[in-house]
């Protein structure tokens, strides 16, 4: 039986809650072999980002080539890409290796408020990466930056999703975690034709560090295993809900989520 593989192209989080550390943990939990290409090293913990040390575009390209020329991948995701040069190079490499199951998590701001994407990189993201994506997974603030819209109502969420598809994304899941006007976290999914809604109970916790990375990694892992995009979103939603609910209580700030909670719940049911 073929081993299914997933690649994360993202930054490192020394605290282990987000970035490639969260991605690789998630891939492992979902039974997919994880590989990585680092774009930057961060000095980071639950209290915030204390330093960002980007790699050169050449260094990132060499890592991607190492995967592309030997191992290949069934799906991939991008996280923190940091600058326009890296984004354009990553897009070129994805085209070169003809990888199609691309999940774009447009990481822009850390939970502590630190900017993780330079302003000119937003243009590169829209022009070069979105047209290659199978799905983009922005939260509401990220979607506002990309679309230039204010997004509060359901109609505005739908309009933003349609605009993201117009920019080239094949599918959009607009995450509802930042919309605190409701007791539920409602993710708006758009496949270019129809809207669907994934709803979960809102959990009152500050320990949500790495939720976006983990959600998009779970989505990529499910695509690597042959799930449809909509099925992959449903699995990612269940995975991150379990990870938030089963709190780890690590650190004094925005603590990480529990990457083994989803499988533990499954094991307890068995």
Buried (B, 14 or more C-beta within 10 A) or exposed (E): EEEBBBBBBBBBBBBBBBBBBBBBBBBBBBEBBBBBBBBBBBBBBBEBBEEBEBBEBEEBBEBBBEBBEEEEBBBBBBBBBBBBBBBBBBBBBBEEBEBBBBBBBBBBBBBBEBEBBBEEBBEBBBBBBBEBBBBBBBBBEBBBBBBEBEBEEBEBBBBBBBBBBEBBBBBBBBBBBEBEEEEEBBBBBBBEEEBEEBEBEBEEEEBBBBBBBBBBBBBBBBBBBEBEBBBBBBBBBBBBBBBBBBBBEBBEBBBBBBBBBBBEBEEEEE
